[in-house]
Amino acid sequence: MIPVKGYEGQKVAVLGLGRSGLATARALTAGGAEALIWDDSPEARLKAEAEGFTCTDLTRAGAFDGVVALITSPGIPHLYPTPNKVIARALEVGVPLDNDIGLFFRSFAGPEWDDFDLTPRVICVTGSNGKSTTTALIHHILEVAGRATQMAGNIGRGVLDIEPAQDGEVVVLELSSYQTDLARSLTPDVAVFTNLSPDHLDRHAGMGGYFAAKRRLFSEGGPDRAVIGVDEVEGRFLANQMSEGPQDDRVIRISSGQKLEGFGWAVFARKGFLAEWRRGKQVASVDLREVAGLPGAHNHQNACAAYAACRSLGIGPKLIETAFHSFAGLPHRSQLVGEKAGVRFINDSKATNVDAAAKALQAFPKIRWIAGGMGKEGGIAGLVPHLGSVVKAYLIGHSARDFALELGDTAYEICETMERAVSRAAEEAVAGEVVLLAPAAASFDQYPNFEVRGDDFAARVKALVG
């Protein structure tokens, strides 16, 4: 645990008692603060009380008397579309608003660091797609390199739940736009921006607000090194703002598909090969085609981001290449869950939006595609250019019929349930084809989250393949 600094003997309110909220309450208490905790859910309050906490109703009059800060969980709206009523009250009375990420950055360093030979570092990864895989891959490379490392944030543990830093340790954090949008302290040593595509637009009042939330990690964080995907205009704009010119190697531009030879430092992947260029010369190359845990161009972009972040720490290309080959990938992200008679079954349940699904559809040549769920604004019209590899679609969930109307000439079947979709796709698939779950939709119509949806797919595949 990282005890929170700066609030000793003071009252700090905590709103939301999920994983990050409870970790925040523990860390505040460990730092000597008085944590006033609240959640609208009675079940969440009971769980907190079972740990020994006393809940304080933050919705009542005078709840913020004597409170010096309100720490909110990332899923609770603080501005758009409408502020939570507790947060709205804090804004009215002038109580500073923060989150666990801000508390982490103000509390992580300590006087014991003066005795370390190598100062601990923090790498932060944000973006629309691929940030979980990139974060896990960086962490894996560091482990293979023998570096002390911890992984937290939007993946794994809450940031305040990790252990105090060791000499030379590298902490790798995945940060969502909800987390970067609100943190009052952001001071990463290395910041990574993977890509940008429409998501969470209601929460950020459009693409501009969504990009602005991601951009804070760089513009306000002031990292020593910035790794930035430049395959979208927002990334090119961000790289431009962070650098003093094309030869400024504090910015490492990355791409999947573009040659980036005119910059001080760049890493890009084309036709299955990763190339590192510095000051006009290629200095390293990695063949990604046989890296089983990183299939497809979207994962090659993740590989470029992780490679660049680890190279910025001085880890050698050969060691990184070795680590690539031992990376198993993450559950629910282009995960091979079974194979039978030459047919592979791939779980990409994390592909909850059109952009992520498009990347999955481009990763394999012949696809039996399972899609659907709680569709997002715009449906799947953006996927039409990527349906050439789809032999047939098997549609499930709330948006199945809406999705069917947007498939054009692509063959489809309304299956409604995962059970029927997996069964029908497996019956019709032939050797060389892939049965791919890439829903392009949220899971909340049939499942509590994308993980449970992916687990259901994997369980039904396992029952079929034995």
Backbone hydrogen bonds, N-H to C=O, Kabsch-Sander energy under -0.5 kcal/mol:
donor,donor_aa,acceptor,acceptor_aa,energy
2,I,160,L,-2.2
4,V,27,A,-2.0
9,G,32,G,-3.0
10,Q,7,Y,-2.4
11,K,66,G,-0.7
12,V,10,Q,-0.5
12,V,34,E,-2.7
13,A,69,A,-2.5
14,V,36,L,-2.8
15,L,71,I,-2.8
16,G,14,V,-0.5
16,G,38,W,-2.9
22,L,18,G,-2.6
23,A,19,R,-1.7
24,T,20,S,-2.2
25,A,21,G,-2.3
26,R,22,L,-2.4
27,A,23,A,-2.3
28,L,24,T,-2.6
29,T,25,A,-2.1
30,A,26,R,-2.5
31,G,27,A,-1.3
32,G,29,T,-1.6
33,A,28,L,-2.5
34,E,10,Q,-3.0
35,A,33,A,-0.7
36,L,12,V,-2.5
36,L,34,E,-0.6
37,I,35,A,-0.8
37,I,54,T,-0.7
38,W,14,V,-2.0
45,R,41,S,-1.9
46,L,42,P,-2.3
47,K,43,E,-2.1
48,A,44,A,-2.0
49,E,45,R,-2.6
50,A,46,L,-1.9
51,E,47,K,-0.6
51,E,48,A,-1.0
52,G,49,E,-1.4
53,F,48,A,-1.8
55,C,53,F,-0.5
56,T,37,I,-2.9
58,L,56,T,-0.9
60,R,57,D,-1.1
63,A,60,R,-1.6
65,D,62,G,-1.7
67,V,64,F,-1.8
68,V,11,K,-2.8
69,A,11,K,-0.6
70,L,96,P,-2.8
71,I,13,A,-3.1
72,T,70,L,-0.6
72,T,98,D,-2.4
73,S,15,L,-1.9
76,I,73,S,-1.5
79,L,80,Y,-0.5
80,Y,203,R,-0.6
84,N,77,P,-2.5
88,A,84,N,-3.1
89,R,85,K,-1.7
90,A,86,V,-2.0
91,L,87,I,-2.5
92,E,88,A,-1.9
93,V,89,R,-2.0
94,G,90,A,-0.8
95,V,90,A,-2.1
98,D,70,L,-2.3
103,L,99,N,-1.9
104,F,100,D,-2.4
105,F,101,I,-2.2
106,R,102,G,-1.4
107,S,103,L,-0.9
107,S,104,F,-1.1
108,F,104,F,-2.1
113,W,110,G,-1.9
114,D,111,P,-1.6
115,D,112,E,-1.5
116,F,113,W,-1.5
121,R,169,E,-2.5
123,I,171,V,-2.9
124,C,190,V,-2.7
125,V,173,L,-2.9
126,T,192,V,-3.0
128,S,195,N,-1.7
134,T,130,G,-2.7
135,T,131,K,-2.5
136,A,132,S,-2.7
137,L,133,T,-2.5
138,I,134,T,-2.5
139,H,135,T,-2.3
140,H,136,A,-2.3
141,I,137,L,-2.7
142,L,138,I,-2.4
143,E,139,H,-2.0
144,V,140,H,-2.6
145,A,141,I,-2.2
146,G,143,E,-1.4
147,R,142,L,-2.7
150,Q,170,V,-1.3
152,A,172,V,-2.1
153,G,157,R,-2.2
154,N,152,A,-0.5
154,N,174,E,-3.0
157,R,151,M,-0.8
161,D,158,G,-1.7
162,I,159,V,-0.6
168,G,118,L,-2.4
169,E,166,Q,-1.9
170,V,148,A,-2.4
171,V,121,R,-2.7
172,V,150,Q,-3.0
173,L,123,I,-3.1
173,L,171,V,-0.5
174,E,152,A,-2.0
175,L,125,V,-3.0
175,L,173,L,-0.5
180,T,176,S,-2.4
181,D,177,S,-1.9
182,L,178,Y,-0.5
183,A,179,Q,-1.4
189,D,122,V,-2.1
190,V,122,V,-1.9
191,A,225,R,-2.1
192,V,124,C,-2.9
193,F,227,V,-2.9
194,T,126,T,-2.2
194,T,192,V,-0.5
204,H,200,H,-1.3
205,A,201,L,-0.6
206,G,201,L,-2.3
210,Y,206,G,-2.0
211,F,207,M,-3.0
212,A,208,G,-2.3
213,A,209,G,-1.8
214,K,210,Y,-1.6
215,R,211,F,-2.9
216,R,212,A,-1.2
217,L,214,K,-1.4
218,F,215,R,-1.6
219,S,215,R,-2.8
220,E,216,R,-1.8
221,G,216,R,-1.1
222,G,218,F,-2.0
224,D,189,D,-1.1
225,R,189,D,-1.7
226,A,250,R,-2.7
227,V,191,A,-3.1
228,I,226,A,-0.6
228,I,252,I,-2.2
229,G,193,F,-2.9
230,V,254,I,-2.5
236,R,232,E,-1.9
237,F,233,V,-2.5
238,L,234,E,-2.5
239,A,235,G,-2.7
240,N,236,R,-2.1
241,Q,237,F,-2.3
242,M,238,L,-1.9
243,S,239,A,-1.0
248,D,245,G,-1.9
249,D,247,Q,-0.9
251,V,248,D,-1.4
252,I,226,A,-3.2
252,I,250,R,-0.5
253,R,251,V,-0.7
253,R,265,W,-1.5
254,I,228,I,-2.3
255,S,267,V,-1.3
257,G,255,S,-0.6
257,G,269,A,-2.5
264,G,246,P,-2.8
266,A,277,W,-2.5
267,V,253,R,-2.5
268,F,275,A,-2.3
269,A,255,S,-2.0
270,R,273,F,-2.3
273,F,270,R,-1.7
274,L,286,V,-3.2
275,A,268,F,-3.2
276,E,284,A,-2.4
277,W,266,A,-2.9
277,W,275,A,-0.5
278,R,281,K,-2.9
279,R,263,F,-0.6
279,R,264,G,-1.2
280,G,263,F,-0.8
281,K,278,R,-1.3
283,V,276,E,-3.0
284,A,276,E,-1.2
286,V,274,L,-2.4
288,L,272,G,-2.8
288,L,286,V,-0.8
289,R,272,G,-0.7
291,V,288,L,-1.6
292,A,290,E,-1.1
294,L,291,V,-1.7
299,N,295,P,-0.5
300,H,296,G,-1.5
301,Q,297,A,-1.8
302,N,298,H,-1.5
303,A,299,N,-2.3
304,C,300,H,-2.1
305,A,301,Q,-2.3
306,A,302,N,-2.6
307,Y,303,A,-2.8
308,A,304,C,-2.6
309,A,305,A,-2.3
310,C,306,A,-2.4
311,R,307,Y,-2.6
312,S,308,A,-1.9
313,L,310,C,-0.8
314,G,311,R,-1.8
315,I,310,C,-2.0
320,I,316,G,-2.0
321,E,317,P,-2.6
322,T,318,K,-2.2
323,A,319,L,-2.1
324,F,320,I,-2.2
325,H,321,E,-1.4
326,S,322,T,-0.9
326,S,323,A,-0.6
327,F,324,F,-1.3
328,A,326,S,-0.6
333,R,330,L,-1.5
335,Q,347,N,-2.3
336,L,334,S,-0.5
337,V,335,Q,-0.6
337,V,345,F,-2.7
338,G,345,F,-0.9
340,K,343,V,-2.3
343,V,340,K,-2.0
344,R,342,G,-0.5
344,R,433,E,-1.7
345,F,338,G,-2.7
346,I,344,R,-0.5
346,I,435,V,-2.7
347,N,335,Q,-3.2
348,D,346,I,-0.8
348,D,437,L,-2.2
350,K,332,H,-2.5
351,A,348,D,-2.3
352,T,350,K,-2.5
357,A,353,N,-2.2
358,A,354,V,-2.6
359,K,355,D,-1.8
360,A,356,A,-1.8
361,L,357,A,-2.5
362,Q,358,A,-1.4
363,A,360,A,-1.3
367,I,389,S,-2.8
368,R,434,V,-3.5
369,W,367,I,-0.7
369,W,392,K,-2.4
370,I,368,R,-0.5
370,I,436,L,-3.2
371,A,369,W,-0.6
371,A,394,Y,-1.7
372,G,439,P,-2.0
373,G,396,I,-0.7
374,M,442,A,-2.8
375,G,373,G,-1.1
379,G,376,K,-2.4
381,A,378,G,-1.2
383,L,380,I,-2.3
384,V,381,A,-1.4
386,H,383,L,-2.2
387,L,384,V,-1.5
389,S,386,H,-0.5
390,V,387,L,-1.6
391,V,367,I,-2.7
391,V,389,S,-0.7
392,K,367,I,-1.1
393,A,411,A,-2.5
394,Y,369,W,-3.5
395,L,393,A,-0.5
395,L,413,E,-2.6
396,I,371,A,-2.5
397,G,416,E,-2.7
399,S,373,G,-2.1
400,A,397,G,-1.6
403,F,399,S,-2.9
404,A,400,A,-2.0
405,L,401,R,-1.3
406,E,403,F,-1.7
407,L,404,A,-1.2
410,T,407,L,-2.0
413,E,393,A,-1.7
415,C,395,L,-2.7
415,C,413,E,-0.8
416,E,395,L,-1.8
417,T,415,C,-2.9
421,A,417,T,-2.1
422,V,418,M,-2.7
423,S,419,E,-2.0
424,R,420,R,-2.9
425,A,421,A,-2.5
426,A,422,V,-2.4
427,E,423,S,-1.9
428,E,424,R,-1.9
429,A,425,A,-1.7
432,G,342,G,-2.6
433,E,430,V,-2.0
434,V,366,K,-2.5
435,V,344,R,-3.0
436,L,368,R,-2.4
436,L,434,V,-0.8
437,L,346,I,-2.6
437,L,435,V,-0.5
438,A,370,I,-1.9
438,A,436,L,-0.9
440,A,351,A,-2.5
441,A,351,A,-0.6
442,A,374,M,-2.2
446,Q,443,S,-1.8
447,Y,443,S,-3.0
453,R,449,N,-1.7
454,G,450,F,-2.7
455,D,451,E,-2.6
456,D,452,V,-2.2
457,F,453,R,-2.1
458,A,454,G,-2.7
459,A,455,D,-2.6
460,R,456,D,-2.1
461,V,457,F,-2.3
462,K,458,A,-2.6
463,A,459,A,-1.9
464,L,460,R,-1.2
465,V,461,V,-2.8
466,G,462,K,-2.1
